[in-house]
Amino acid sequence: MPFVSERLIARLQTIATLLDRFAEATGRIIAWLTLGMVLVTFTVVVLRYLFQTGSIALQESVTYMHSSVFMLGAAYTLKHDAHVRVDIVYQKVTPRTRAWIDLLGTLLLLFPVCLFILFSSLEYVTASWSIQEGSREAGGLDGVFLLKTAIPVMAVLLLLQGCSIILHKLLLLGGHPVLAARASSLDREL
């Protein structure tokens, strides 16, 4: 980016770093739900087989936690490039070509899918909130509307992380690989 001031570049880098830190923080917080799933599942099994009793609410809470981990942890996974990637070419090309692939993939695939999910889920989630939708099971959790809210939240989190990816790739393609690499290493240290 030869015509872009260093001040603007520094601001873009700051924005990308803040977005990365946000994804990192949400991912690390949400990761604790995996421990919660293990503990609650263990409790359900103990209640069932040792005390011959059960709890629909506890069983549903495992589903809530599982859904939250996958939906709200997606941006964290994207940030760490840990999503499933089927590629034949990506690992064999130059870093600059990878940056183009990531940039175009984010703009042409990630953003349209996230926007579709966001806008198509809003009516669904709004209807659930309007009736404060709860479990269909007696003794179940009354927070189905909260669980459904994770759908548009996931889309927004992925869009924010997509913005970070775009900024990092533009910095790299603009000839500022040191800034892009430094931000990535800072994020790994978090």
VENQUI-V235372 format. One record per backbone hydrogen bond with DSSP energy under -1.0 kcal/mol. NH is the residue of the N-H (numbers start at 0). CO is the residue of the C=O. E is the energy in kcal/mol with one decimal. If there is no record, write none. Layout:
((NH | CO | E) (NH | CO | E))
//
This chain:
((3 | 0 | -1.3) (8 | 4 | -2.1) (9 | 5 | -2.5) (10 | 6 | -2.0) (11 | 7 | -2.8) (12 | 8 | -2.4) (13 | 9 | -2.2) (14 | 10 | -2.6) (15 | 11 | -2.6) (16 | 12 | -2.5) (17 | 13 | -2.5) (18 | 14 | -2.5) (19 | 15 | -2.4) (20 | 16 | -2.5) (21 | 17 | -2.2) (22 | 18 | -2.2) (23 | 19 | -2.5) (24 | 20 | -2.8) (25 | 21 | -2.6) (26 | 22 | -2.3) (27 | 23 | -2.3) (28 | 24 | -2.3) (29 | 25 | -2.7) (30 | 26 | -1.9) (31 | 28 | -1.1) (32 | 29 | -2.0) (33 | 30 | -1.6) (35 | 31 | -1.8) (36 | 32 | -2.7) (37 | 33 | -1.8) (38 | 34 | -2.5) (39 | 35 | -2.8) (40 | 36 | -2.6) (41 | 37 | -2.5) (42 | 38 | -2.2) (43 | 39 | -2.6) (44 | 40 | -2.3) (45 | 41 | -2.6) (46 | 42 | -2.8) (47 | 43 | -2.3) (48 | 44 | -2.8) (49 | 45 | -2.3) (50 | 45 | -1.0) (52 | 46 | -2.3) (58 | 54 | -2.2) (59 | 55 | -3.0) (60 | 56 | -2.1) (61 | 57 | -1.2) (62 | 58 | -1.1) (63 | 59 | -2.3) (64 | 60 | -2.6) (65 | 61 | -2.6) (66 | 62 | -2.6) (67 | 63 | -2.4) (68 | 64 | -2.5) (69 | 65 | -1.9) (70 | 66 | -3.0) (71 | 67 | -2.4) (76 | 72 | -2.1) (77 | 73 | -2.4) (78 | 74 | -2.7) (79 | 75 | -1.9) (80 | 77 | -1.5) (81 | 76 | -2.6) (91 | 88 | -1.9) (97 | 93 | -2.4) (98 | 94 | -2.2) (99 | 95 | -1.8) (100 | 96 | -2.5) (101 | 97 | -2.9) (102 | 98 | -2.6) (103 | 99 | -2.9) (104 | 100 | -2.6) (105 | 101 | -2.3) (106 | 102 | -2.3) (107 | 103 | -3.2) (108 | 104 | -1.9) (109 | 104 | -2.2) (110 | 105 | -2.7) (112 | 108 | -2.0) (113 | 109 | -2.7) (114 | 110 | -2.8) (115 | 111 | -2.3) (116 | 112 | -2.6) (117 | 113 | -2.9) (118 | 114 | -2.7) (119 | 115 | -2.6) (120 | 116 | -1.5) (124 | 120 | -2.8) (125 | 121 | -2.8) (126 | 122 | -2.5) (127 | 123 | -1.5) (128 | 124 | -2.5) (129 | 125 | -2.4) (130 | 126 | -1.0) (131 | 128 | -1.1) (132 | 127 | -2.5) (134 | 140 | -1.7) (139 | 136 | -1.9) (144 | 132 | -1.7) (146 | 142 | -1.9) (147 | 143 | -2.6) (148 | 144 | -1.0) (149 | 146 | -1.2) (150 | 147 | -1.6) (152 | 148 | -1.7) (153 | 149 | -2.4) (154 | 150 | -1.8) (155 | 151 | -2.4) (156 | 152 | -2.7) (157 | 153 | -2.5) (158 | 154 | -2.2) (159 | 155 | -2.5) (160 | 156 | -2.2) (161 | 157 | -2.4) (162 | 158 | -2.0) (163 | 159 | -1.7) (164 | 160 | -2.3) (165 | 161 | -2.5) (166 | 162 | -2.4) (167 | 163 | -2.7) (168 | 164 | -2.7) (169 | 165 | -2.6) (170 | 166 | -2.2) (171 | 167 | -2.2) (172 | 168 | -3.1) (173 | 169 | -2.0) (174 | 171 | -1.3) (175 | 170 | -2.9) (179 | 175 | -1.9) (180 | 176 | -2.8) (181 | 177 | -2.7) (182 | 178 | -2.1) (183 | 179 | -1.8) (184 | 180 | -2.4) (185 | 181 | -2.2) (186 | 182 | -2.1) (187 | 183 | -1.6) (188 | 184 | -1.3))
//
